[in-house]
Amino acid sequence: MLEIGFKPSFIKQFKQLEKDLRQEVEEKIELLKDKRNHATLKVHKLHGPLPGYWSFSVNYKTKIVFEQSGNEIVLLAIGNHDVYKN
């Protein structure tokens, strides 16, 4: 199982989401802890302005950007496709 950490910026963005979406995000984060679920979540490495970072889909619109080091994942940002511009 992977350890999950949160940047303050992620927590701030998360708190601004609607209640139903927050619940969906929490469920996807639980799935992220097990690497066997990464294909289902569409986990992929980012390129361009965000090399070294990873992303996965919460739903069609909402993405989460994170960094991974060993067995630790730190969630950095959540939002629509504009999250890749940060």
Summary of the structure (lengths in Angstrom):
residues: 86
radius of gyration: 11.8
end to end distance: 28.4
largest distance: 32.4
contacts: 226
relative contact order: 0.24
helix: 40%
strand: 29%
